[in-house]
């Protein structure tokens, strides 16, 4: 019974409140997931792998894995990228695979970028995890178990050495994904990919030669859900160690640790402490990030420090 209630809660959280995109605490290193105009903005080939375990201790809680990669070309006005993630919540699994193109207008000290992503959204439900009382029920055996639909995103991103700001919208096509159909009464259930809107901003403020303060924020809005704000303050020490605290509006506080491993590699970890109604039922959320940067075109671009 506990498992059934947990799954139902996860489903309600995902669909009724329309938060259909994966959640990340280390969003400042994973901006390609939210804004396609970010492609190429690291000025080197950059890839990030993030694995997130949310609400540890609750059966059916969200588990997400994300991979992004992007680079500028020899023509510095062009950036290309790729992103993919798998987001599992209870019996539902959501896959998203996108290719990204960005055009970059280069000013003396800043760049203005426009980006578009296109790909597919794939959705699957494992009805067997619901453990129904009557497994032979025709309403279950005839479910439409999966559906893939085209998807598209658009973004604008403006940045310099010590700041960035961007706006974007995801799921521009607002396609419907069929989740079930009934062979007896012609009823069809579906979920709609609501258009999501994002705002990004951040900066790097030198406090001393060896300490950089890096504030950042991520604002999210989607129809039928309240605004969500992620506000983060981090400090970089000696270009090698980052310690930060993140606040997610009315839900959680995150602790962030990033370490520069050298030779283009970086390792990040965050732990979320939740303050909503699930506080007593879970052991927090864990997120692990592995990043790698390499200068493919050997233009002597600085690989470290990476502020954004």
C-alpha positions as CSV (number, residue, x, y, z in Angstrom):
1,X,0.0,0.0,0.0
2,X,2.8,2.4,0.8
3,X,4.4,1.8,-2.6
4,X,1.0,2.5,-4.3
5,X,0.6,5.8,-2.4
6,X,4.2,6.8,-3.2
7,X,3.7,6.2,-6.9
8,X,0.4,8.1,-6.9
9,X,2.1,11.0,-5.2
10,X,4.8,11.1,-7.8
11,X,2.3,11.0,-10.6
12,X,0.4,13.8,-9.1
13,X,3.5,15.9,-8.6
14,X,4.6,15.4,-12.2
15,X,1.3,15.9,-14.0
16,X,-1.1,18.0,-11.9
17,X,1.5,20.6,-11.2
18,X,2.8,20.4,-14.8
19,X,6.5,20.4,-13.8
20,X,7.4,18.1,-16.7
21,X,11.2,18.9,-17.0
22,X,13.9,17.3,-15.0
23,X,15.2,19.2,-11.9
24,X,18.8,20.0,-11.2
25,X,20.5,21.8,-8.3
26,X,23.8,22.3,-10.3
27,X,21.9,24.1,-13.1
28,X,24.7,26.7,-13.5
29,X,26.9,23.9,-15.1
30,X,24.1,22.4,-17.1
31,X,22.5,25.4,-18.8
32,X,22.2,23.7,-22.2
33,X,19.3,21.7,-20.7
34,X,17.4,24.9,-20.2
35,X,18.7,27.3,-22.9
36,X,19.9,26.1,-26.4
37,X,21.6,29.5,-27.0
38,X,24.3,28.4,-24.4
39,X,25.8,26.1,-27.0
40,X,29.5,27.0,-27.5
41,X,29.6,29.5,-24.7
42,X,32.2,27.6,-22.7
43,X,34.5,28.5,-25.7
44,X,35.8,24.9,-25.7
45,X,34.3,21.5,-26.2
46,X,32.5,20.9,-22.9
47,X,30.6,17.9,-21.7
48,X,28.7,17.3,-18.4
49,X,27.2,14.1,-17.0
50,X,24.8,14.5,-14.1
51,X,23.1,11.8,-12.1
52,X,20.4,12.9,-9.6
53,X,18.6,10.8,-6.9
54,X,15.7,12.8,-5.5
55,X,13.8,12.0,-2.2
56,X,16.1,9.1,-1.2
57,X,14.2,6.6,0.9
58,X,10.9,6.9,-0.9
59,X,9.9,4.1,-3.3
60,X,9.3,5.4,-6.8
61,X,11.1,8.7,-6.2
62,X,12.6,10.6,-9.2
63,X,15.9,9.4,-10.6
64,X,17.5,11.5,-13.4
65,X,20.6,11.1,-15.6
66,X,21.6,13.9,-18.0
67,X,24.3,14.2,-20.6
68,X,25.1,17.5,-22.4
69,X,27.9,18.3,-24.9
70,X,28.5,21.5,-26.8
71,X,31.3,23.4,-28.6
72,X,32.0,26.4,-30.8
73,X,33.2,25.7,-34.3
74,X,36.3,27.2,-36.0
75,X,33.7,29.8,-37.2
76,X,33.2,31.3,-33.8
77,X,29.8,32.6,-34.7
78,X,28.4,29.0,-34.7
79,X,27.9,26.7,-31.7
80,X,26.6,23.2,-31.8
81,X,25.3,21.0,-28.9
82,X,23.6,17.8,-27.9
83,X,21.6,17.0,-24.8
84,X,19.8,13.8,-23.6
85,X,18.3,12.8,-20.3
86,X,16.3,10.0,-18.7
87,X,13.9,11.0,-15.9
88,X,12.1,8.2,-14.0
89,X,9.3,8.8,-11.6
90,X,7.5,5.8,-10.2
91,X,6.3,3.7,-13.2
92,X,6.9,6.5,-15.7
93,X,10.0,7.1,-17.7
94,X,10.7,10.2,-19.7
95,X,13.4,10.4,-22.4
96,X,14.5,13.6,-24.2
97,X,17.1,13.8,-27.0
98,X,17.9,17.1,-28.6
99,X,20.4,18.5,-31.1
100,X,21.2,22.2,-30.8
101,X,22.4,25.0,-33.1
102,X,23.4,28.5,-31.9
103,X,24.3,31.6,-33.8
104,X,26.6,34.0,-31.8
105,X,27.0,37.7,-32.5
106,X,30.5,38.7,-31.2
107,X,31.1,42.1,-29.7
108,X,34.5,43.3,-28.3
109,X,33.9,42.0,-24.8
110,X,30.5,40.2,-24.9
111,X,28.5,37.8,-27.1
112,X,24.8,37.7,-27.9
113,X,23.6,34.2,-28.8
114,X,20.4,32.8,-30.3
115,X,19.8,29.1,-30.2
116,X,17.3,26.4,-31.2
117,X,17.0,22.8,-30.3
118,X,15.1,20.0,-32.1
119,X,14.6,16.4,-31.2
120,X,12.2,13.9,-29.7
121,X,10.4,13.4,-26.4
122,X,9.7,9.8,-25.5
123,X,7.4,8.7,-22.7
124,X,6.8,5.3,-21.3
125,X,4.8,3.8,-18.5
126,X,5.5,0.4,-16.9
127,X,2.0,-0.6,-15.8
128,X,3.5,-3.8,-14.2
129,X,5.0,-1.7,-11.4
130,X,1.5,-0.8,-10.2
131,X,0.9,-4.4,-9.0
132,X,-2.9,-4.3,-9.9
133,X,-5.3,-6.6,-8.0
134,X,-6.6,-8.0,-11.3
135,X,-3.6,-8.3,-13.7
136,X,-5.9,-9.6,-16.4
137,X,-8.0,-6.4,-16.5
138,X,-8.5,-5.6,-20.1
139,X,-8.2,-1.9,-19.3
140,X,-4.6,-2.4,-18.3
141,X,-3.6,-5.0,-20.9
142,X,-4.6,-2.7,-23.7
143,X,-2.8,0.4,-22.5
144,X,-0.8,2.4,-24.9
145,X,2.5,2.0,-23.2
146,X,4.7,4.5,-25.0
147,X,4.7,7.5,-27.3
148,X,7.3,9.6,-29.0
149,X,6.7,13.1,-30.3
150,X,8.8,15.9,-31.8
151,X,10.0,18.6,-29.6
152,X,11.7,22.1,-30.0
153,X,13.2,24.8,-27.8
154,X,14.4,28.3,-28.3
155,X,16.6,30.6,-26.3
156,X,18.6,33.9,-26.1
157,X,21.8,34.1,-24.1
158,X,24.1,37.2,-23.5
159,X,27.3,36.9,-21.7
160,X,30.8,38.3,-20.9
161,X,33.7,37.1,-18.9
162,X,32.1,37.9,-15.6
163,X,28.3,37.7,-16.2
164,X,25.5,35.9,-18.1
165,X,21.8,36.4,-18.6
166,X,19.4,34.4,-20.7
167,X,15.7,33.6,-21.5
168,X,14.3,30.5,-23.1
169,X,11.2,28.5,-23.8
170,X,11.0,24.7,-24.0
171,X,8.4,22.4,-25.6
172,X,7.3,25.0,-28.2
173,X,5.1,22.5,-30.1
174,X,3.1,21.6,-27.0
175,X,2.5,18.1,-28.3
176,X,0.2,15.6,-26.5
177,X,1.6,12.2,-25.4
178,X,-1.0,9.4,-25.1
179,X,-0.7,7.5,-21.8
180,X,-3.6,5.1,-22.0
181,X,-6.6,4.1,-24.2
182,X,-9.6,2.0,-23.4
183,X,-10.8,-0.7,-25.9
184,X,-14.3,-0.7,-24.4
185,X,-15.4,2.9,-24.3
186,X,-13.0,4.7,-26.7
187,X,-11.6,6.9,-23.9
188,X,-8.1,8.2,-24.3
189,X,-5.9,9.6,-21.6
190,X,-3.0,11.9,-22.4
191,X,-0.5,14.4,-20.9
192,X,0.3,17.6,-22.7
193,X,3.8,19.0,-23.0
194,X,3.1,22.5,-21.7
195,X,5.4,25.3,-22.8
196,X,8.0,26.0,-20.2
197,X,9.7,29.4,-19.7
198,X,13.1,29.9,-18.1
199,X,15.2,32.9,-17.0
200,X,18.9,32.6,-16.2
201,X,21.4,35.1,-14.7
202,X,24.7,34.9,-12.9
203,X,28.0,36.6,-12.3
204,X,31.6,36.2,-11.1
205,X,32.7,38.9,-8.6
206,X,36.4,38.9,-7.6
207,X,36.6,39.5,-3.8
208,X,40.3,38.8,-3.7
209,X,42.9,37.4,-6.1
210,X,42.1,33.9,-4.9
211,X,38.4,34.2,-4.0
212,X,35.5,34.7,-6.5
213,X,31.9,35.1,-5.5
214,X,29.5,33.6,-8.0
215,X,25.8,34.4,-7.6
216,X,23.3,32.8,-9.9
217,X,19.6,32.3,-10.3
218,X,17.2,30.2,-12.4
219,X,13.5,31.2,-12.7
220,X,11.0,28.7,-14.1
221,X,7.3,29.1,-15.1
222,X,4.8,26.7,-16.7
223,X,1.1,26.9,-17.0
224,X,-0.9,25.6,-14.0
225,X,2.2,25.8,-11.7
226,X,3.6,28.6,-9.5
227,X,6.9,30.3,-10.4
228,X,9.9,28.4,-9.1
229,X,13.1,30.2,-8.1
230,X,16.5,28.7,-7.6
231,X,18.9,31.2,-6.0
232,X,22.5,30.2,-5.5
233,X,25.6,31.8,-3.9
234,X,29.0,30.1,-4.5
235,X,32.6,30.9,-3.7
236,X,35.5,29.8,-5.8
237,X,38.8,29.4,-3.9
238,X,42.2,29.3,-5.7
239,X,40.5,28.4,-9.0
240,X,40.1,24.8,-7.8
241,X,37.4,24.5,-5.1
242,X,33.8,25.8,-5.2
243,X,31.5,25.8,-2.1
244,X,27.9,27.0,-2.5
245,X,24.4,27.1,-1.0
246,X,21.3,27.0,-3.1
247,X,17.7,27.9,-2.2
248,X,14.7,26.5,-4.1
249,X,11.5,28.5,-3.4
250,X,9.5,27.0,-0.5
251,X,11.0,23.6,-1.0
252,X,14.7,23.0,-0.4
253,X,18.1,24.2,0.5
254,X,21.1,22.7,-1.4
255,X,24.7,22.4,-0.5
256,X,27.1,22.4,-3.4
257,X,30.7,21.2,-3.7
258,X,32.8,21.5,-7.0
259,X,36.4,20.4,-7.4
260,X,38.8,21.0,-10.3
261,X,40.6,17.7,-10.9
262,X,43.0,19.1,-13.5
263,X,43.5,18.3,-17.2
264,X,40.0,19.6,-18.0
265,X,38.1,17.4,-15.5
266,X,35.8,18.6,-12.7
267,X,33.7,16.8,-10.2
268,X,30.6,18.2,-8.5
269,X,28.3,17.1,-5.7
270,X,25.1,18.6,-4.2
271,X,22.8,17.6,-1.4
272,X,19.3,18.9,-1.1
273,X,17.5,19.3,2.3
274,X,13.7,19.4,1.7
275,X,11.3,21.5,3.8
276,X,8.0,20.5,2.1
277,X,5.5,17.9,3.3
278,X,8.0,15.1,2.4
279,X,10.6,16.3,4.9
280,X,10.0,13.5,7.3
281,X,9.6,10.8,4.6
282,X,12.9,11.1,2.8
283,X,16.7,11.4,3.3
284,X,17.3,14.3,1.0
285,X,18.4,14.4,-2.6
286,X,21.9,13.7,-4.1
287,X,23.3,15.0,-7.3
288,X,26.7,14.0,-8.8
289,X,28.3,15.8,-11.8
290,X,31.3,15.0,-13.9
291,X,32.5,17.6,-16.3
292,X,35.2,17.6,-19.0
293,X,36.5,20.5,-21.1
294,X,39.0,20.3,-24.0
295,X,40.3,22.8,-26.5
296,X,39.6,21.0,-29.8
297,X,40.9,23.8,-32.0
298,X,43.9,24.7,-29.9
299,X,43.2,28.4,-29.8
300,X,44.7,28.7,-26.3
301,X,41.4,29.4,-24.7
302,X,41.5,29.2,-20.9
303,X,40.2,25.9,-19.6
304,X,40.4,27.0,-15.9
305,X,38.8,28.6,-14.1
306,X,35.3,27.9,-15.5
307,X,33.0,30.4,-13.8
308,X,29.9,29.3,-15.6
